[in-house]
Amino acid sequence: MNRAASTAAPTAASTRYASRGMVASVDHLATAAGVDVLAHGGNAVDAALATHAVLAVTAPHLCGLGGDLFALVHDGSAAPAALDASGRAGSGADPDRLRAEGATRMPFQGDVRSVPVPGCVDGLVALHERYGTRPLADLFARAVQLADDGFPASPLLVRPAARLVGTVGATDLLAATHAGARVRRPGVARTLRGIAARGRDAFYGGELGEGLLALGAVDRDVPEFVAGDLERLLADWVAPVSAPAWGHVVWSTPPASSGYLVTLGAAIADGLDLPDDPADPLWAHLLVEAARAAGHDRPDVLAEGAAPPDDAAARRAGIAPDVRAPRPEPVQRDGDTTYLCAADGGGLAVSLIQSNAAGFGSGLFEPRTGINLQNRGYGFSLVPGHRAEYGPGRRPPHTLAPVVVTRPDGALRAVLGTMGGDAQPQVLLQLLARMLRGGEDAGAAVDGPRWRLGSGATGFDTWTADVAAAPTVEVEHGARWSDGLRARGHVVVDEPAGVGFGHAHAIEVTADGTFAGAADPRARVGAASGV
């Protein structure tokens, strides 16, 4: 996570209401594109695709076509459809070579070995094929226009863009010299037009695919990627994970996603005696302990296809109200993501998260299109025999965790999610407790103070840093928690508000069918809006 991008305290969020449908995202331009689709008869998936396409243009420091995607779609049934569109390592992935070079973990940036084949475009195509009602050319039209004619740089883009001086392929983004500066991305426009006309082949078999093959062959006897890696479909419809919590069912995506940390954490917390007032330090302590109980063994259990732990009661038993629980936390060793959600009056709702991992991802750009490539491969292990060991065709563990909440009868209660690296499940646990246990509306829950666990330097090493996971508290909002947490044995860090505490967005469906949504004010340019 690019935690240095903002230290300004967020202003209060407001809950927005609509009767026909709603969209929430990190960028008001993207939200407007999605709302326009709803207004002209498109459904929630159509709106999500239009919203995401704009984000791929305006927010490359958070997401883009060179990253991965996970989504949940609630379509009126009890279980939402879950989509895993995450990339796989290339055929040339060689952990022995990295270990021979002295590496004990994956390269973080600047190395193509941390670049799985991007799954995002396969995810967009899969969503459209299953649920879309409007041509992709129509849904991408606003994004293409912004990329061709130029868009005003957001305050969130300016600072990271300044670090791209000298980066091959990133020339377009150097125009983001100040908030409002006009930025044009003709390569992204060309790519979106190609996907709309020819589907995945325009991406994986086009300029981006050719560029990725070339990057994977630089200074290597065995190339990282071969053509077959790009021909393999990367979007899989999978079974979601779920858990009952506070009279509802919480759903997320399965491993290699970290969604199980949300469902397991909520199931643990549901059995704890949370205070009614979230400002009470005991509220923070119990949720911190629930998150620690859910996540302390994440490095050992999270891998593609792994069965997530199902022992909430046993993990809850070690939590006490007055003291930090001793737990065997591993001692082994800034990411960016964006989340959006959309819902419509026909009963369709989408919870979609998309990511580069760290800022502009690997820091490598396909030079002709100017599309930056993810570094989600940083999540692989280099421990020989580890279930998530770096290797050909494997998916790395992911922090990404979209959420859907349903009522006992299967009706939709909410869609929500956040960026935030390893902190995503922790932020979502707090939002769920506020909304489901505390009865707060979307705006109050999103605006509320937060803590996160972790002392690692990257935002992806909460459970693997050489210091045990400790709560960091938003000092402007959550100061009342700090002393109470310290008294219970926590080593607390007070930190100014910023993106390290996530950009969370949520849309609820009220009992009378009204949509109530909020975009995180920490994002400064986000928006929730509806029709």
C-alpha positions as CSV (number, residue, x, y, z in Angstrom):
1,M,0.0,0.0,0.0
2,N,1.2,3.4,-0.8
3,R,0.7,4.7,2.7
4,A,2.6,8.0,2.0
5,A,0.1,9.1,-0.5
6,S,-2.1,10.9,2.0
7,T,-1.9,11.8,5.6
8,A,-4.8,14.3,5.7
9,A,-7.6,13.4,8.0
10,P,-10.7,12.3,6.1
11,T,-13.8,14.4,6.2
12,A,-17.0,12.8,7.2
13,A,-18.7,10.4,4.8
14,S,-22.3,10.8,4.0
15,T,-24.8,8.0,3.2
16,R,-26.3,8.5,-0.2
17,Y,-29.7,7.1,-1.1
18,A,-31.3,5.9,-4.3
19,S,-34.3,3.9,-5.4
20,R,-33.3,2.3,-8.7
21,G,-29.6,1.5,-8.3
22,M,-26.3,2.7,-6.9
23,V,-22.5,2.6,-7.6
24,A,-19.6,3.4,-5.2
25,S,-15.9,3.7,-6.2
26,V,-12.7,5.5,-5.4
27,D,-13.1,8.0,-8.3
28,H,-16.1,10.2,-8.9
29,L,-15.5,10.0,-12.7
30,A,-15.7,6.2,-12.6
31,T,-18.8,6.2,-10.4
32,A,-20.5,8.6,-12.8
33,A,-19.8,6.3,-15.7
34,G,-21.5,3.4,-13.8
35,V,-24.5,5.5,-12.7
36,D,-25.0,6.6,-16.3
37,V,-25.2,3.0,-17.4
38,L,-27.8,2.3,-14.7
39,A,-29.8,5.3,-15.8
40,H,-29.9,4.1,-19.3
41,G,-31.2,0.6,-18.4
42,G,-28.0,-1.4,-17.8
43,N,-27.8,-3.7,-14.8
44,A,-25.3,-3.7,-11.9
45,V,-22.7,-5.8,-13.8
46,D,-22.9,-3.5,-16.8
47,A,-22.4,-0.6,-14.4
48,A,-19.5,-2.3,-12.6
49,L,-17.7,-2.9,-15.9
50,A,-18.1,0.7,-17.0
51,T,-16.9,1.9,-13.6
52,H,-13.9,-0.4,-13.7
53,A,-12.9,0.6,-17.2
54,V,-12.7,4.2,-16.1
55,L,-10.6,3.3,-13.1
56,A,-8.3,1.4,-15.4
57,V,-7.6,4.7,-17.1
58,T,-7.7,7.2,-14.2
59,A,-6.3,5.1,-11.3
60,P,-3.3,3.1,-12.6
61,H,-1.6,3.5,-9.2
62,L,-4.5,1.4,-7.7
63,C,-5.6,-1.0,-10.4
64,G,-5.6,-1.6,-14.2
65,L,-5.7,-4.1,-17.0
66,G,-2.3,-5.4,-15.9
67,G,-3.6,-6.7,-12.5
68,D,-5.9,-9.3,-11.1
69,L,-9.6,-9.3,-10.2
70,F,-12.0,-11.1,-7.8
71,A,-15.8,-10.6,-7.7
72,L,-19.0,-11.7,-6.1
73,V,-22.3,-11.3,-7.8
74,H,-25.6,-11.6,-5.9
75,D,-28.3,-12.5,-8.4
76,G,-31.2,-13.3,-6.1
77,S,-30.1,-16.7,-4.9
78,A,-28.8,-17.5,-1.4
79,A,-25.2,-18.0,-2.5
80,P,-23.5,-15.4,-4.7
81,A,-21.5,-16.4,-7.7
82,A,-17.8,-16.1,-7.0
83,L,-15.2,-15.2,-9.7
84,D,-11.5,-15.8,-9.3
85,A,-9.7,-14.0,-12.2
86,S,-6.2,-14.0,-10.7
87,G,-3.1,-14.7,-12.7
88,R,-0.7,-17.6,-12.8
89,A,3.1,-17.7,-12.8
90,G,4.6,-18.3,-16.2
91,S,6.0,-21.6,-17.4
92,G,9.5,-20.4,-16.7
93,A,8.9,-19.8,-13.0
94,D,12.0,-21.3,-11.2
95,P,12.2,-21.0,-7.4
96,D,15.6,-22.8,-7.4
97,R,17.1,-20.0,-9.5
98,L,15.9,-17.3,-7.1
99,R,17.2,-19.3,-4.1
100,A,20.5,-19.7,-5.8
101,E,20.7,-15.9,-6.1
102,G,20.3,-15.7,-2.4
103,A,16.6,-14.8,-2.3
104,T,14.5,-15.8,0.7
105,R,11.4,-14.1,-0.5
106,M,10.0,-13.0,-3.9
107,P,11.3,-9.8,-5.4
108,F,8.9,-7.0,-4.5
109,Q,9.3,-4.7,-7.5
110,G,11.4,-4.3,-10.7
111,D,11.5,-8.1,-11.4
112,V,9.3,-9.9,-13.9
113,R,9.3,-13.0,-11.8
114,S,6.8,-11.3,-9.5
115,V,4.5,-10.7,-12.4
116,P,1.9,-13.4,-12.9
117,V,0.0,-13.3,-16.2
118,P,-2.7,-10.6,-15.5
119,G,-6.2,-12.1,-14.9
120,C,-8.2,-8.9,-15.0
121,V,-9.3,-8.9,-18.6
122,D,-10.4,-12.5,-18.5
123,G,-12.4,-11.5,-15.4
124,L,-14.1,-8.6,-17.2
125,V,-14.9,-10.8,-20.2
126,A,-16.3,-13.6,-17.9
127,L,-18.5,-11.1,-16.0
128,H,-19.8,-9.7,-19.2
129,E,-20.5,-13.1,-20.8
130,R,-22.5,-14.3,-17.8
131,Y,-24.4,-11.2,-16.8
132,G,-23.8,-8.3,-19.2
133,T,-26.7,-6.8,-21.2
134,R,-25.0,-4.0,-23.0
135,P,-22.1,-4.3,-25.6
136,L,-18.7,-3.8,-24.1
137,A,-18.0,-1.0,-26.6
138,D,-20.9,0.9,-25.0
139,L,-19.7,0.1,-21.5
140,F,-16.1,1.1,-22.2
141,A,-17.1,4.2,-24.2
142,R,-16.6,6.7,-21.4
143,A,-13.3,5.2,-20.4
144,V,-12.0,5.3,-24.0
145,Q,-13.0,8.9,-24.3
146,L,-11.2,9.9,-21.1
147,A,-8.1,8.0,-22.2
148,D,-8.1,9.6,-25.7
149,D,-9.1,13.1,-24.8
150,G,-7.5,13.3,-21.4
151,F,-8.7,13.2,-17.8
152,P,-7.9,15.5,-14.8
153,A,-5.3,13.8,-12.6
154,S,-6.6,13.1,-9.1
155,P,-4.7,14.2,-6.0
156,L,-4.1,10.5,-5.3
157,L,-2.3,10.0,-8.7
158,V,0.0,13.0,-8.6
159,R,2.5,11.9,-5.9
160,P,3.1,8.3,-7.1
161,A,3.3,9.5,-10.7
162,A,6.2,11.7,-9.9
163,R,8.2,8.6,-9.0
164,L,7.9,7.3,-12.5
165,V,10.5,9.6,-14.1
166,G,12.8,7.4,-16.2
167,T,10.4,4.4,-16.1
168,V,10.1,2.8,-19.6
169,G,6.5,2.9,-20.8
170,A,5.2,5.3,-18.2
171,T,5.7,8.6,-20.2
172,D,1.9,9.3,-20.4
173,L,1.6,9.4,-16.6
174,L,4.3,12.0,-16.2
175,A,1.8,14.6,-17.3
176,A,0.1,14.1,-13.8
177,T,2.2,17.0,-12.4
178,H,-0.6,18.4,-10.2
179,A,-4.2,17.8,-9.4
180,G,-6.3,18.6,-12.4
181,A,-3.5,18.2,-14.9
182,R,-4.7,16.6,-18.1
183,V,-3.4,13.1,-18.7
184,R,-3.9,11.1,-21.9
185,R,-3.4,7.4,-22.2
186,P,-3.9,6.5,-25.9
187,G,-2.4,2.9,-25.4
188,V,-5.1,2.1,-22.8
189,A,-7.8,3.5,-25.1
190,R,-6.6,1.4,-28.0
191,T,-6.5,-1.7,-25.7
192,L,-10.0,-1.1,-24.4
193,R,-11.3,-0.7,-27.9
194,G,-9.6,-4.0,-28.9
195,I,-11.1,-5.9,-26.0
196,A,-14.6,-4.6,-26.8
197,A,-14.2,-5.7,-30.4
198,R,-12.3,-9.0,-30.1
199,G,-12.5,-10.1,-26.5
200,R,-9.5,-11.5,-24.6
201,D,-7.5,-12.2,-27.8
202,A,-7.0,-8.5,-28.3
203,F,-5.3,-8.3,-24.9
204,Y,-3.5,-11.6,-24.4
205,G,-2.7,-12.1,-28.1
206,G,-2.2,-8.4,-28.8
207,E,0.3,-5.7,-27.8
208,L,0.1,-6.4,-24.1
209,G,0.7,-10.1,-24.6
210,E,3.6,-9.6,-27.0
211,G,5.1,-7.1,-24.6
212,L,4.8,-9.4,-21.6
213,L,6.5,-12.2,-23.6
214,A,9.3,-9.8,-24.4
215,L,9.7,-8.6,-20.9
216,G,9.8,-12.2,-19.7
217,A,12.7,-13.0,-22.0
218,V,15.1,-10.2,-21.0
219,D,18.4,-11.5,-19.6
220,R,17.0,-15.0,-19.2
221,D,18.1,-18.4,-20.7
222,V,14.6,-19.7,-20.1
223,P,11.8,-17.1,-20.7
224,E,9.4,-16.5,-17.8
225,F,6.4,-16.8,-20.2
226,V,5.5,-18.7,-23.3
227,A,2.6,-18.2,-25.6
228,G,0.6,-21.0,-23.9
229,D,0.6,-19.1,-20.6
230,L,-1.3,-16.3,-22.3
231,E,-3.7,-18.7,-24.0
232,R,-4.8,-20.2,-20.7
233,L,-8.1,-18.8,-19.4
234,L,-7.6,-17.1,-16.0
235,A,-11.2,-16.6,-14.9
236,D,-12.8,-19.3,-12.9
237,W,-16.2,-19.4,-11.3
238,V,-15.6,-20.9,-7.9
239,A,-17.6,-21.8,-4.7
240,P,-17.7,-18.8,-2.3
241,V,-16.8,-19.1,1.4
242,S,-19.3,-18.0,4.0
243,A,-20.1,-17.8,7.7
244,P,-23.1,-16.8,9.8
245,A,-22.5,-13.6,11.8
246,W,-24.8,-11.2,13.7
247,G,-28.0,-12.7,12.2
248,H,-26.7,-12.6,8.6
249,V,-24.5,-14.6,6.3
250,V,-21.2,-13.1,5.3
251,W,-19.8,-14.3,1.9
252,S,-16.4,-13.9,0.3
253,T,-14.1,-15.5,-2.3
254,P,-12.1,-18.7,-1.4
255,P,-8.3,-19.3,-1.3
256,A,-6.1,-18.2,-2.9
257,S,-8.1,-15.1,-1.8
258,S,-7.9,-13.9,1.8
259,G,-11.7,-13.8,1.9
260,Y,-11.8,-16.6,4.5
261,L,-10.2,-14.2,7.0
262,V,-13.3,-12.0,6.7
263,T,-15.8,-14.8,7.2
264,L,-13.7,-16.6,9.9
265,G,-13.0,-13.3,11.8
266,A,-16.7,-12.4,11.7
267,A,-17.7,-15.8,13.0
268,I,-15.2,-15.5,15.8
269,A,-16.3,-12.0,16.7
270,D,-20.0,-12.9,16.6
271,G,-19.6,-15.0,19.7
272,L,-17.8,-12.2,21.7
273,D,-19.6,-9.8,24.0
274,L,-18.9,-6.6,22.0
275,P,-19.8,-3.3,23.7
276,D,-22.6,-1.3,22.1
277,D,-20.3,1.7,21.8
278,P,-17.5,1.2,19.2
279,A,-15.6,4.0,20.9
280,D,-15.1,1.7,23.9
281,P,-11.5,0.3,23.9
282,L,-13.0,-3.2,24.6
283,W,-14.7,-3.1,21.2
284,A,-11.4,-2.5,19.5
285,H,-9.6,-5.1,21.7
286,L,-12.1,-7.9,21.0
287,L,-12.0,-7.3,17.2
288,V,-8.2,-7.1,17.2
289,E,-8.2,-10.4,19.0
290,A,-10.7,-11.9,16.5
291,A,-8.5,-10.8,13.6
292,R,-5.4,-12.2,15.2
293,A,-7.1,-15.5,16.0
294,A,-8.3,-15.7,12.4
295,G,-5.1,-14.7,10.7
296,H,-2.1,-15.7,12.7
297,D,-1.5,-18.9,10.7
298,R,-2.3,-17.4,7.3
299,P,1.2,-18.0,5.8
300,D,0.8,-21.7,6.5
301,V,-2.7,-22.3,5.3
302,L,-3.4,-19.8,2.5
303,A,-2.9,-21.2,-1.0
304,E,-5.0,-21.9,-4.1
305,G,-7.4,-24.7,-3.5
306,A,-6.7,-24.9,0.2
307,A,-9.6,-25.6,2.6
308,P,-9.9,-22.6,4.9
309,P,-10.0,-23.2,8.6
310,D,-13.4,-23.9,10.1
311,D,-12.8,-23.7,13.8
312,A,-14.2,-20.3,14.9
313,A,-15.3,-21.6,18.3
314,A,-11.9,-23.0,19.1
315,R,-10.1,-19.8,18.1
316,R,-12.6,-17.7,20.0
317,A,-12.0,-19.7,23.2
318,G,-8.5,-18.2,23.5
319,I,-9.8,-14.6,23.6
320,A,-10.1,-12.8,26.9
321,P,-11.6,-9.3,27.5
322,D,-8.8,-8.0,29.6
323,V,-5.5,-9.2,28.0
324,R,-3.9,-9.8,24.7
325,A,-3.9,-13.5,23.9
326,P,-0.5,-15.2,23.4
327,R,-0.4,-16.7,20.0
328,P,2.3,-18.5,17.9
329,E,2.8,-15.7,15.4
330,P,5.3,-16.5,12.6
331,V,8.7,-14.8,12.4
332,Q,9.9,-15.2,8.8
333,R,10.0,-12.2,6.9
334,D,3.0,-0.5,-0.1
335,G,0.3,-2.1,-2.0
336,D,-2.5,-0.6,-3.9
337,T,-5.9,-2.0,-4.9
338,T,-9.3,-0.6,-5.6
339,Y,-12.7,-1.8,-4.7
340,L,-16.1,-0.9,-6.3
341,C,-19.6,-2.1,-5.9
342,A,-22.9,-1.7,-7.8
343,A,-26.5,-2.7,-7.2
344,D,-29.7,-2.4,-9.2
345,G,-33.4,-2.6,-8.7
346,G,-33.6,-6.0,-10.4
347,G,-31.9,-7.8,-7.6
348,L,-28.4,-7.9,-9.1
349,A,-25.4,-6.6,-7.0
350,V,-21.6,-6.8,-7.6
351,S,-18.8,-6.7,-5.1
352,L,-15.6,-6.3,-7.2
353,I,-12.0,-5.8,-6.2
354,Q,-9.1,-5.3,-8.6
355,S,-5.4,-4.8,-7.9
356,N,-1.9,-4.3,-9.0
357,A,-0.6,-5.2,-5.5
358,A,2.0,-2.5,-4.8
359,G,1.3,1.0,-6.2
360,F,2.1,0.7,-9.9
361,G,2.6,-3.0,-9.2
362,S,5.9,-4.4,-10.3
363,G,7.0,-1.0,-11.6
364,L,7.2,-2.6,-15.1
365,F,5.2,-1.2,-17.9
366,E,4.3,-2.7,-21.3
367,P,5.9,0.0,-23.3
368,R,3.5,0.3,-26.3
369,T,0.3,0.4,-24.4
370,G,1.6,2.1,-21.2
371,I,-0.1,-0.5,-19.1
372,N,1.6,-1.3,-15.8
373,L,2.0,-4.9,-14.7
374,Q,1.1,-6.2,-11.2
375,N,3.5,-7.7,-8.7
376,R,1.0,-10.1,-7.0
377,G,3.6,-12.8,-7.4
378,Y,5.2,-11.3,-4.3
379,G,2.7,-13.4,-2.4
380,F,4.5,-16.6,-3.4
381,S,6.7,-18.5,-0.9
382,L,10.3,-19.5,-1.6
383,V,10.2,-22.1,1.1
384,P,10.9,-25.5,-0.6
385,G,7.7,-27.6,-0.6
386,H,5.5,-24.8,0.7
387,R,1.9,-25.2,-0.7
388,A,2.2,-21.6,-2.1
389,E,5.7,-22.0,-3.4
390,Y,6.5,-20.1,-6.6
391,G,6.2,-22.4,-9.6
392,P,4.9,-22.7,-13.1
393,G,1.2,-22.2,-13.5
394,R,0.5,-21.5,-9.8
395,R,-1.6,-18.7,-8.3
396,P,-0.1,-16.7,-5.4
397,P,-1.9,-16.1,-2.2
398,H,-4.0,-12.9,-2.4
399,T,-5.0,-10.2,0.0
400,L,-8.1,-9.4,-2.0
401,A,-11.5,-10.1,-0.4
402,P,-14.8,-8.8,-1.8
403,V,-17.8,-9.2,0.5
404,V,-21.5,-9.8,0.1
405,V,-23.9,-9.9,3.1
406,T,-27.2,-11.7,2.9
407,R,-30.2,-11.9,5.2
408,P,-31.3,-15.3,6.5
409,D,-33.7,-15.7,3.6
410,G,-30.9,-15.1,1.1
411,A,-32.0,-11.5,0.3
412,L,-29.2,-9.0,-0.2
413,R,-28.2,-6.8,2.8
414,A,-25.0,-5.3,1.6
415,V,-22.0,-5.3,-0.7
416,L,-18.7,-4.0,0.7
417,G,-15.0,-4.1,0.3
418,T,-11.7,-2.1,0.7
419,M,-8.2,-1.7,-0.5
420,G,-5.5,-2.1,2.1
421,G,-3.2,-5.1,1.6
422,D,-3.2,-7.4,4.6
423,A,-5.4,-5.0,6.4
424,Q,-8.4,-5.6,4.2
425,P,-10.0,-8.4,6.3
426,Q,-9.4,-6.3,9.5
427,V,-11.1,-3.2,8.0
428,L,-14.0,-5.3,6.7
429,L,-14.4,-6.9,10.1
430,Q,-14.8,-3.5,11.7
431,L,-17.4,-2.4,9.1
432,L,-19.4,-5.6,9.5
433,A,-19.4,-5.2,13.3
434,R,-20.6,-1.6,12.9
435,M,-23.3,-2.3,10.4
436,L,-24.6,-5.7,11.5
437,R,-24.0,-5.6,15.3
438,G,-24.1,-1.9,15.9
439,G,-26.8,-0.9,13.3
440,E,-24.8,1.9,11.8
441,D,-25.7,3.0,8.3
442,A,-23.1,2.8,5.5
443,G,-21.8,6.3,5.9
444,A,-21.3,6.1,9.6
445,A,-19.6,2.7,9.3
446,V,-17.3,3.8,6.5
447,D,-16.4,7.0,8.3
448,G,-15.7,5.4,11.7
449,P,-12.2,5.1,13.1
450,R,-10.1,2.1,12.3
451,W,-7.2,0.1,13.4
452,R,-5.1,-2.3,11.4
453,L,-2.6,-5.0,12.3
454,G,0.9,-5.0,11.1
455,S,4.3,-3.6,11.4
456,G,5.7,-4.8,8.1
457,A,7.2,-2.4,5.6
458,T,5.2,-3.4,2.5
459,G,1.6,-3.8,3.6
460,F,1.8,-7.5,2.7
461,D,3.8,-8.9,5.6
462,T,1.5,-8.5,8.5
463,W,1.8,-12.2,9.3
464,T,5.4,-12.7,8.2
465,A,7.3,-9.6,9.6
466,D,9.9,-10.0,12.2
467,V,7.7,-8.2,14.7
468,A,4.4,-9.7,15.9
469,A,1.3,-8.1,14.4
470,A,0.4,-5.1,16.5
471,P,-2.6,-2.7,16.2
472,T,-2.0,0.6,14.5
473,V,-4.7,3.2,15.3
474,E,-5.9,6.1,13.3
475,V,-4.9,8.8,15.7
476,E,-7.4,11.5,14.6
477,H,-10.3,9.2,15.1
478,G,-9.4,6.3,17.4
479,A,-7.3,7.9,20.1
480,R,-9.8,6.7,22.8
481,W,-8.8,3.1,21.9
482,S,-5.0,3.4,22.3
483,D,-4.7,3.6,26.1
484,G,-7.2,0.8,26.6
485,L,-5.4,-1.4,24.1
486,R,-2.0,-0.8,25.7
487,A,-3.5,-1.7,29.1
488,R,-4.5,-5.0,27.7
489,G,-0.9,-5.8,26.5
490,H,-1.0,-4.5,22.9
491,V,1.9,-2.6,21.5
492,V,0.0,0.2,19.9
493,V,1.2,2.5,17.1
494,D,-0.7,5.8,16.6
495,E,-0.6,6.9,13.0
496,P,-2.2,9.7,11.0
497,A,-5.2,8.8,8.8
498,G,-4.3,7.7,5.3
499,V,-4.7,5.0,2.8
500,G,-3.0,2.5,5.1
501,F,-6.4,2.2,6.7
502,G,-8.1,1.4,3.5
503,H,-10.5,2.9,1.0
504,A,-13.7,1.1,1.9
505,H,-17.0,1.5,0.0
506,A,-20.4,-0.1,0.8
507,I,-23.9,-0.3,-0.5
508,E,-26.8,-1.5,1.7
509,V,-30.3,-2.5,0.7
510,T,-32.7,-1.3,3.4
511,A,-35.8,-3.2,4.5
512,D,-38.0,-1.2,2.1
513,G,-35.6,-1.7,-0.9
514,T,-33.9,1.6,-0.8
515,F,-30.2,1.7,-1.7
516,A,-27.9,3.3,0.9
517,G,-24.3,3.7,0.0
518,A,-21.1,5.5,1.0
519,A,-17.6,6.0,-0.5
520,D,-14.6,6.3,1.8
521,P,-13.6,9.9,2.5
522,R,-10.0,8.8,2.9
523,A,-9.9,8.5,-0.8
524,R,-10.8,12.2,-1.2
525,V,-12.1,11.8,-4.7
526,G,-14.4,8.8,-4.2
527,A,-18.2,8.9,-4.7
528,A,-21.3,6.9,-4.0
529,S,-24.2,7.9,-6.3
530,G,-27.4,6.4,-7.7
531,V,-30.5,6.7,-9.7
